[in-house]
Structures are given as structure tokens and as C-alpha cells.
Amino acid sequence: MTSRPGTPATASADPVTVGIIGINDFHGALEPPKQSVFLPDGKGGTVGIPAGGAAWLASAIDGVRANYPNNVVVSAGDMISASQFASSVYLDEPTIGVMNRIGVAFNAVGNHEFDRGRQELLRMQNGGCEQHTARQPCQLERFAGAQFKYLAASTKTEDGSPLFPATGLKSFGEGSRKVTVGFIGLTLKGTPELVSGAGIKGLTFADEADTINAAVPQLKARGADAVVVLIHQGGKTPAGSDPSGCKDFIGDIQPIIDRLDPAVDVVVSGHTHWAYVCDYAAINPAKPVLLTSAGVYGELVSDIELKIDPVSHRVVSKRARNVVVQSLPYVASRGPVPNSDLVPVIQPRADVGEYVARYVDAAKKFSERTIGRLGGPAARREIGDVDYGGPLASLIADGQLAATREAGAQISFMNAFGVRAPLVPAADGSVSFGMIYATQPFNNQLVTMTISGAELKAVLEQSFIDSGPEQFLTPSAGFTYTVDRKAAPGSRVSAMRLNGKAIDPKADYRISVSDFLSNGGDGFSVFARQRDKVRGTTDIDALEAWIRAVPVRAVPSERRVLEKR
């Protein structure tokens, strides 16, 4: 006998809807980060929407959650570290507290989760007040740890087991209507190139696609009807693209998805700080994966809807969009950024706002002291797919050189990816410690080393390898070089000069960089092979001393890296 529409027998066979709410790269952004999400303005241009902040993010997630009786909140890594001052100064304990209040279920480890080393990351999961860093934990309250689960399928310990569980399951409904979603969480294989070697000693990072494909049948055997990957790797679309679109998508995640088991339904990605929603079948018809990323700093939330057939135990439809977390207007270096009526203004969630305020207020005694004055804003400068670092990177490099002259330094370099926020002084030019901390939140030590002229060229060439993102190394004053991005790899850097004199390939030079770079971070492996390394002060102390050394520190305006067009 067949059932008529609307009878219980038919209803039980209808798909079950599950809402997956995705974030990534939160980076301890407790307060609105004074950045914008750019949306099409309907006139051929774009408009910036002020976005982000933990209390606004919590409300935005609640708003998406309200649409789905069956829901789960997940994160694709870099939840902590490279954080705002109020989170970082308290070892990101308040960020974990925020995510507990939001109700995150799973977070894939990202590369920045390892910034303070393995033991401190384990403390983030398990709680407690054992000290693993220079800063004292549990300054405001005893740290209880994450109520959500870290997932680290590809991060192996000395005995070959994952540092954290590889997978997790979440079930919805009962009886014949029960469906189960399986999650695989992991970071990028290149994590050792992005963090200090001391912090990950003994850990290995396996191939991403191989790890995922090994976990899929295990999840299926445990009853997973859908498989969702949370991976700290990603891609990007052209600047100004719709954050819910996939125009001209490229990135290191593509070869990973191209190798995935077809049973993978959704990939929630991150790492690149780019927002996109891709029906990957339009890129590779053999891989009909739904791919998402919610940008950075809690400025967006990925609203992912799965419809799962409880009879055939498979996903029958899926769709996603990125929701803008519009928060407070702010003043950027180019002027005011007001609220927009293109998307709703989110109201902050009170309990999260009160919790954040407790940490922000406590951090003020550290952050509000004036350290000096600047002659104007010092901005990052990103053009297209290239990160130049801008005047701010030049300012930082000059400070690093001054701080390491006693170690014989002649040149210093700042990696553009390490410049995390623009430096905009107050109206009177004053700069607070909190401002420079937002710019450089890593507390890296400076390292001075000996390098030959030939090796110096080799390391600059590593900025422009075809297999990774381009990132200019910004030099201190007196050093210049020219880049031809159209030349063959290995021949893109020329005309290296120090104080007007050509660099001698056979001569030795003393240069200073952060200890992150000196260990080969960001793919600059040539630095790791250099000689006579001397450790010095921290990067933030060097910047503070440089700004404070004169009544008003001028922001560098000259181009030190020239580009052939």
C-alpha cells in the first residue's frame, strides 16, 4: 500500500535538515577588529561593512542557529593566537571562554594553535593553570579549558597517534528519523614552516588528502550519513569578490579536494583569511563538494544547510552562504566606515559582551600607556594577490635594525604576513602599547645572523616561488631591490643595493629577522641555514623603542622594493 502525502509514513521519509554553522581564523578577535567586509554596492563597485567582535558574532550565530532545530557550530582553526591584546595578554583564555559560551562543538587545529607549543595547546583543551610560557595563566579566573573538542587527524605524536582525536560525530533526531554527521578536523601539512620548531618538536604533520580519505570509511562504519571536513587550509578569489561567491577560485586547497573520497560532502576551510562559498563541482565535476570559508576575525559566519535522507543515509541537497556580522562603525586610516543598510546590523549578545568587557577592562592598564608619537597613520599595503607590507612593515624593519645594531646588523627584514593590523595613532599622534601589540602580537625574538650576498638573493627569491602566496620581505632603510614577477623563478630579484652599493654575492652581511623567520618560517628556508646567530630583544620591544626614541617618529614613505611592470 502506498501512503498519501502528509501521512506519517511519508513524513518519516522526508529529508532531515541540519544546519552547520562555520567559522574560521577567529584569532582572538574579542572586540570589533575595525575592519570591513566588502559587498557589491549594486553600482559596479563595493562598499565596506564594519564587522566582527565576539558579542556580535555570538548573536549572528544564534540568528543562524534559530533557523535550524538541528544545528552544530564548528571552526576550521586558528581560533587562538595572533590575537587582539585583551585575548593574547591572557594567553587566549578569554577566547576559549567566548567559544564555550557560543557553543562550538569542534575546532580543527590550525597552525597558530601551535604558536605557544604543544603543552600550552593541550592546556587549552584540558584546562588548568600550569605555566608553559613567559606569561602567567589564570590571571583573572581559573581556566576550565575548552568545552568543545579539538580535532587533529593529521598531527601525529611520537608514537604515531593523533595529538587530538581525528574525528567526531553529531547525531540528530531519533529512530527512523535519526541522522548523523561525521567531522574530520586537521591542519595543513606545511604547519612546520609556519611555527617555531621548538613548539612542535616530536610532532609530524601528515598529508591532508591521505588523512581525510583514511578517516572517511571509519566515520561511515560508525554511522555517519554525511561527512564534513574542517581543514585549516584554503584558497581565495579576486579582491572585491562576493564573499558568498567563488569567482576565479585558486588556492592550495584545490589539489587536496581533487584527491578526496567522493563521500566527503562539505569542506569548511580557512587559513587564507578569504571568504568564499564554492560549489566545487563547477571547478571539478568529479568532486561535488560544498566548500566554504568565513574569512577572518569573526566578520562572517558560514550558514550551511544539509538535507539528509534518513532512509538512504545520504545528503540529497546542500547549500551555503556567508552572513556578515555587521557591528560597530569605526574610523579607518582613509576616513569613517559607517554602518550600511545592505545587511542587518547585529545586536551584541549581552552575556558575551559582559564577559569580554571584563578582560578588556583588565587589559587596559597594559595597553593604554603611551609609548610615543607617529607623524601619521602607518598602513599595510595589499595590492591584488601581493602583500607588500607597506609603510608599516618599513617602520618595523627600521626598528628591528636599530635594536640589533650592537649585534652587527646592517639590514633587517619584516615579513608582510607578520604585520597583523594597521597602526593608526590618535589625533595628537600618540601611539599606545595596545596599538603596536595589535600590529605585532607574536612576541618573537629578533635574531641577527651572517648571510652571503648570494644567499641573500636566494632568500628574497623565496618570496616569489610559484607554489605559494607571494610575500615581499620589506627591508630596513638603506637596502633596496627590484622584482620582476614575470621573470623565471629564481631570476625575479635583481639590483640589490645597500646604501647605494651593489650587494656582492661573495661577501658576508649581517641581517636581522624574527626568530620565526630565522627558523625558516613562511617558507623562507634559506634563513634556517645561516651562521653566527645571536638572539636579541623581542619584535614589539624593538618597535616601541624605535617610536619612543624621537619626539615624533616619521612613517617611511619611500619605496624600498621596486617592481618592474
C-alpha positions in Angstrom: 0.0 0.0 0.0 1.3 3.5 -0.8 0.8 6.4 1.6 -0.8 9.7 0.7 1.2 12.9 1.0 1.3 14.1 4.6 0.8 10.7 6.2 3.3 9.6 8.9 4.9 7.1 6.6 5.6 9.7 4.0 6.7 12.3 6.6 9.3 9.8 8.0 10.9 9.6 4.6 11.3 13.3 4.1 14.9 14.7 4.3 16.2 15.8 7.7 17.6 19.3 7.6 20.8 20.0 9.5 22.4 23.5 9.9 26.1 23.6 10.1 27.4 27.0 11.3 31.0 27.5 10.3 33.7 30.0 11.4 37.5 30.1 11.0 40.5 32.2 11.8 38.9 34.0 14.7 42.4 34.9 16.1 41.1 36.1 19.5 39.2 39.0 18.0 37.2 39.7 21.1 36.4 43.3 20.1 35.3 44.6 16.7 38.6 44.5 14.7 37.9 47.7 12.9 38.0 46.0 9.5 35.4 45.7 6.8 33.7 43.0 4.7 33.3 44.3 1.2 30.0 43.7 -0.6 28.8 44.6 -4.1 27.0 48.0 -3.9 24.8 47.4 -7.0 26.5 50.1 -8.9 29.5 48.1 -10.1 31.6 48.9 -7.0 31.9 47.6 -3.5 31.0 49.0 0.0 32.8 48.2 3.2 30.7 46.9 6.1 32.2 47.2 9.6 32.1 43.7 11.0 33.3 41.4 13.8 33.5 41.3 17.6 32.8 38.3 19.8 29.4 39.6 21.2 28.2 40.4 17.7 29.5 37.0 16.4 27.6 35.2 19.2 24.3 36.9 18.2 24.9 36.2 14.5 25.5 32.5 15.2 22.3 32.5 17.4 20.4 34.0 14.5 21.6 31.3 12.1 21.0 28.6 14.7 17.4 29.7 15.1 16.7 28.6 11.5 17.7 25.0 12.3 16.3 22.9 15.1 19.1 20.5 14.2 22.4 22.5 14.3 26.1 22.4 15.1 28.8 25.1 15.3 32.2 24.3 14.1 35.6 26.0 13.5 38.3 25.4 10.9 41.3 26.5 13.0 43.4 29.5 14.2 40.8 30.3 16.8 43.6 31.5 19.0 47.0 33.3 18.8 48.0 36.3 16.6 45.1 37.7 18.8 43.9 41.0 20.0 45.7 42.3 23.0 42.9 41.6 25.5 43.0 37.9 24.5 46.7 37.5 23.9 47.8 39.0 27.2 45.7 36.4 29.0 47.0 33.6 26.8 43.8 33.4 24.8 41.9 32.0 27.8 39.0 34.5 27.1 38.7 33.4 23.5 38.1 29.8 24.7 35.6 31.2 27.2 33.8 33.0 24.4 33.6 29.9 22.2 32.3 27.9 25.1 29.5 30.4 25.5 28.8 30.4 21.8 28.6 26.6 21.9 31.2 25.5 19.4 31.3 21.7 19.1 34.5 21.0 17.2 37.6 23.1 16.2 40.2 21.8 13.8 43.7 22.7 15.0 45.3 25.4 12.8 49.0 26.4 12.5 48.6 29.3 15.0 47.2 26.9 17.7 50.9 25.7 18.0 52.4 29.2 18.5 52.9 28.6 22.2 53.8 25.0 21.8 52.2 21.6 22.3 51.8 21.7 26.1 50.0 25.0 26.1 47.7 23.8 23.3 46.9 20.8 25.4 46.1 23.2 28.3 43.7 25.0 26.0 41.7 21.7 25.7 42.1 20.4 29.2 42.2 23.5 31.3 44.3 24.2 34.4 46.9 26.8 35.3 50.2 25.1 34.6 52.6 27.7 33.2 54.2 26.9 29.8 55.0 30.4 28.6 56.5 33.7 29.9 53.1 34.9 30.9 51.2 33.7 34.0 48.0 31.8 33.2 44.7 32.1 35.1 45.2 35.8 36.0 41.5 36.6 36.2 40.0 33.2 36.8 40.8 29.5 36.9 40.9 28.3 33.3 38.5 25.4 32.8 39.5 24.6 29.2 37.5 24.1 26.0 34.1 22.5 26.3 34.4 21.8 22.6 36.7 19.2 21.1 39.9 19.9 19.2 40.4 17.7 16.2 43.8 16.9 14.7 43.6 14.0 12.4 46.9 14.7 10.6 49.0 15.8 13.6 50.9 12.8 14.9 52.8 12.4 18.2 56.0 10.4 18.7 54.1 7.0 18.8 52.1 7.8 15.7 48.8 8.6 17.4 46.9 11.9 16.7 47.6 14.7 19.2 43.9 15.1 19.5 41.0 12.9 18.2 40.9 12.7 14.4 37.1 12.7 14.1 33.8 13.5 15.9 30.2 12.6 15.4 27.0 14.6 16.0 23.6 12.9 15.7 20.1 14.5 15.4 16.6 13.0 15.8 15.5 9.6 16.9 14.5 6.2 15.5 13.9 6.2 11.7 14.5 10.0 11.6 17.9 9.9 13.2 20.8 11.2 11.1 24.5 11.5 12.0 27.1 13.9 10.7 30.7 12.9 10.9 33.5 15.5 11.2 37.2 15.2 10.3 39.5 18.0 11.6 43.0 18.7 10.6 45.6 21.4 9.8 47.8 22.0 6.8 50.8 19.7 6.1 53.0 22.8 5.9 52.5 23.8 9.6 56.2 23.2 10.5 57.1 26.0 8.1 54.7 28.4 9.9 55.5 27.9 13.6 58.6 27.7 15.8 60.2 24.3 15.6 60.7 24.1 19.4 56.9 24.2 19.9 56.2 21.2 17.7 59.2 19.1 18.5 58.3 15.4 18.1 55.1 16.1 16.1 54.6 15.3 12.5 52.0 16.6 10.0 50.7 14.0 7.5 49.3 14.6 4.0 45.9 16.2 4.2 44.1 14.2 1.5 45.5 10.8 2.6 44.5 11.6 6.2 40.9 12.5 5.2 40.5 9.6 2.9 41.6 7.2 5.6 39.1 8.6 8.1 36.0 8.6 5.8 35.3 4.8 5.9 35.9 4.9 9.6 33.2 7.5 10.0 30.8 5.7 7.7 31.3 2.5 9.7 30.3 4.4 12.8 27.1 5.5 11.2 27.9 8.9 9.5 25.3 9.8 7.0 27.2 13.0 5.9 30.9 13.7 6.1 32.2 17.2 6.8 35.9 18.2 6.7 37.2 21.0 8.9 40.6 21.9 7.5 42.9 24.7 8.1 43.9 25.3 4.5 42.1 27.3 1.9 42.1 29.5 -1.2 41.0 32.8 -2.4 39.0 34.7 -5.0 39.9 38.1 -6.6 39.8 41.2 -4.4 36.4 42.7 -4.1 34.6 39.4 -4.9 31.3 38.4 -3.4 32.1 36.7 0.0 29.4 34.1 -0.8 30.8 33.5 -4.3 33.5 31.5 -6.0 34.7 33.6 -8.9 38.1 32.6 -10.3 38.9 30.5 -7.2 42.5 29.4 -6.7 44.5 28.1 -3.7 46.4 25.3 -2.1 43.3 23.5 -1.0 42.4 22.6 -4.6 44.8 19.7 -5.1 43.6 18.4 -1.7 39.9 18.5 -2.7 40.8 17.0 -6.1 42.0 13.9 -4.3 39.2 13.5 -1.8 37.0 10.4 -1.3 33.7 11.2 -3.1 31.9 10.5 0.2 33.0 13.9 1.5 30.1 16.3 1.3 31.3 19.6 2.8 34.7 21.2 3.4 34.8 24.1 5.9 38.2 25.7 5.2 40.4 28.6 6.5 44.0 29.8 6.8 43.9 32.3 3.8 41.6 34.8 5.6 39.4 34.9 2.5 35.7 34.4 2.3 34.0 32.2 -0.3 31.3 29.7 -1.0 32.1 27.2 -3.8 30.1 24.5 -5.5 33.3 22.7 -6.2 31.6 20.6 -8.9 31.8 23.7 -11.1 35.6 23.5 -10.8 36.0 19.7 -10.8 32.8 17.8 -11.8 34.2 14.7 -10.2 34.3 16.3 -6.8 30.8 17.7 -5.9 32.0 19.2 -2.6 30.5 22.3 -1.0 33.5 24.4 0.1 33.2 27.4 2.5 35.3 29.9 4.4 34.1 32.7 6.6 37.0 35.0 6.2 38.7 36.2 9.4 38.2 37.7 12.9 34.5 36.6 13.2 33.5 39.1 10.5 31.4 36.4 8.7 29.5 33.2 9.6 29.0 30.4 7.1 25.4 29.3 7.1 25.5 25.7 5.7 22.3 23.7 5.1 22.3 19.9 4.6 19.3 17.9 3.8 19.9 14.2 4.6 17.7 11.3 3.5 17.3 9.1 6.7 16.4 6.1 4.5 19.2 6.1 2.0 21.6 7.7 4.5 23.0 10.3 2.1 23.0 14.0 1.6 20.3 14.9 -1.0 21.0 18.7 -1.1 23.4 21.2 0.3 23.8 25.0 0.1 25.6 27.7 1.9 26.0 31.5 2.2 28.2 33.8 4.3 26.4 36.0 6.8 28.0 39.4 7.5 28.4 40.1 11.2 27.8 43.9 10.9 28.9 45.5 14.2 30.2 49.0 15.1 31.2 51.8 12.7 34.8 52.9 13.0 37.3 55.3 11.6 39.9 53.8 9.3 43.1 55.5 8.0 41.1 56.7 5.0 38.2 58.0 7.0 34.9 56.9 8.7 33.4 53.5 7.9 29.6 53.8 8.8 27.0 51.1 9.1 25.3 50.0 5.9 21.7 49.1 5.2 22.8 46.4 2.7 22.8 43.9 5.6 21.3 44.0 9.1 23.2 45.5 12.0 23.8 42.7 14.6 22.9 43.4 18.2 25.7 42.2 20.6 24.8 39.3 22.9 24.9 40.6 26.4 26.5 37.8 28.3 29.4 37.5 25.8 29.7 41.3 25.8 30.0 41.4 29.6 32.5 38.5 29.7 34.7 40.2 27.0 34.5 43.6 28.8 35.9 42.0 31.9 39.1 41.0 30.1 39.2 44.2 28.0 39.0 46.4 31.1 41.6 44.3 32.9 44.0 44.6 30.0 43.7 48.4 29.8 46.5 49.0 32.3 48.8 47.2 29.9 47.6 48.6 26.7 46.7 52.2 27.2 50.1 53.6 28.2 51.5 55.9 25.5 54.8 54.7 24.0 55.4 57.6 21.6 54.1 59.5 18.7 53.9 58.9 14.9 53.7 61.5 12.2 50.7 59.9 10.7 49.0 56.5 10.0 51.2 53.6 9.1 49.2 51.3 6.8 49.7 47.9 5.4 49.5 47.9 1.6 48.0 44.9 -0.2 47.6 45.1 -4.0 45.8 42.3 -5.7 47.3 39.0 -4.7 50.6 40.5 -3.5 51.2 41.6 0.1 53.8 44.4 0.1 53.8 45.1 3.8 53.5 48.8 3.2 54.9 51.7 5.2 54.2 49.9 8.4 56.5 47.0 7.5 59.2 49.5 6.7 58.7 51.2 10.1 59.0 47.8 11.8 62.1 46.8 9.9 63.8 50.1 10.8 63.1 49.5 14.5 64.5 46.0 14.3 67.7 47.3 12.7 68.2 49.9 15.4 67.6 47.3 18.1 70.2 44.9 16.6 73.0 47.2 15.6 75.1 46.1 18.5 75.0 42.6 17.1 76.4 43.9 13.9 73.2 44.2 11.9 73.4 46.0 8.6 69.9 45.1 7.2 66.6 44.0 8.8 63.6 42.4 7.1 60.0 42.2 8.0 57.7 39.6 6.5 54.5 41.2 5.3 52.3 38.4 6.7 53.6 39.2 10.2 52.1 42.7 10.1 48.6 42.0 11.5 46.9 45.4 11.7 47.5 49.0 10.6 48.9 51.4 13.1 46.7 54.5 13.3 47.7 57.0 16.0 45.3 59.1 18.0 44.5 62.7 16.8 47.6 64.0 18.6 49.8 61.4 17.1 50.1 59.4 20.2 50.5 55.6 20.0 49.6 53.2 22.8 51.2 49.9 23.6 48.0 48.2 22.7 48.1 49.7 19.2 51.6 48.3 18.5 50.6 45.0 20.1 47.8 44.7 17.6 50.3 45.2 14.9 52.8 42.6 16.2 51.1 40.2 18.7 53.7 37.4 18.4 56.4 38.4 20.9 59.1 37.0 18.5 62.7 37.4 19.5 65.0 39.1 17.0 67.8 37.1 15.6 70.9 38.5 13.9 72.8 36.2 11.5 75.6 36.2 8.9 74.5 35.6 5.3 76.3 35.8 2.0 75.1 38.1 -0.8 74.3 35.1 -2.9 72.2 33.6 -0.1 70.5 36.9 0.4 69.3 36.9 -3.1 68.2 33.3 -2.7 66.0 34.1 0.3 64.4 37.1 -1.5 63.6 34.8 -4.4 61.7 32.6 -2.0 59.1 35.4 -1.8 58.1 34.6 -5.4 58.0 30.9 -5.8 55.1 29.7 -7.9 53.9 27.1 -5.4 52.8 29.5 -2.7 51.5 33.0 -2.0 53.7 35.9 -2.8 55.0 37.9 0.2 57.5 40.7 -0.1 60.2 40.9 2.6 60.3 44.5 3.5 63.8 45.8 4.2 65.1 48.5 6.6 66.2 51.9 5.3 69.2 51.8 3.0 68.5 48.5 1.3 66.6 48.3 -1.9 65.9 45.6 -4.5 63.9 45.2 -7.7 61.4 42.5 -8.5 60.3 41.2 -12.0 57.4 38.9 -11.3 57.2 37.9 -15.0 60.8 36.5 -15.0 61.6 32.9 -14.5 61.6 31.5 -10.9 65.0 32.2 -9.3 65.6 35.2 -11.5 63.0 37.6 -10.2 65.1 39.6 -7.8 67.8 42.0 -9.0 69.6 45.3 -8.3 70.1 44.6 -4.6 71.8 47.6 -3.0 72.9 48.6 0.5 73.4 52.3 0.9 73.7 52.7 -2.8 76.3 50.0 -3.2 75.6 46.7 -5.1 75.4 43.6 -3.0 78.5 41.4 -3.5 77.4 37.8 -3.9 80.6 36.6 -2.3 80.6 39.0 0.6 79.1 38.4 4.0 76.4 40.6 5.6 74.8 40.7 9.0 71.0 40.8 8.9 68.2 40.7 11.5 64.8 39.0 11.3 62.3 37.5 13.8 63.1 34.1 15.3 60.1 32.8 13.3 61.8 33.7 10.0 65.2 32.6 11.3 63.8 29.1 11.7 62.6 29.1 8.1 59.0 30.3 8.8 56.7 31.3 5.9 58.8 29.1 3.6 62.0 31.2 3.9 64.1 28.1 4.5 67.4 29.8 3.5 67.3 31.7 6.8 67.4 28.5 8.7 70.8 27.6 7.3 72.7 30.7 8.2 75.6 31.3 10.6 76.6 33.1 13.8 73.1 33.6 15.0 72.7 36.0 18.0 69.3 36.4 19.8 68.2 39.8 20.9 65.1 41.7 22.2 61.5 41.0 21.1 60.0 42.5 18.0 57.4 44.5 19.9 60.1 45.9 22.3 62.1 47.0 19.3 59.2 48.8 17.7 58.3 50.5 21.0 61.9 51.7 21.4 62.1 53.0 17.8 58.9 55.0 18.1 59.8 56.4 21.5 63.4 57.4 20.5 62.3 60.7 18.9 59.6 63.2 19.7 57.6 62.3 16.6 58.6 59.2 14.5 58.1 59.8 10.8 56.4 57.0 8.9 58.6 55.8 6.0 57.3 56.9 2.6 60.0 55.7 0.2 59.6 52.5 -1.9 62.4 50.1 -0.9 61.1 47.3 -3.1 60.8 48.3 -6.7 58.8 46.3 -9.2 59.3 46.1 -13.0 56.0 46.4 -14.8 
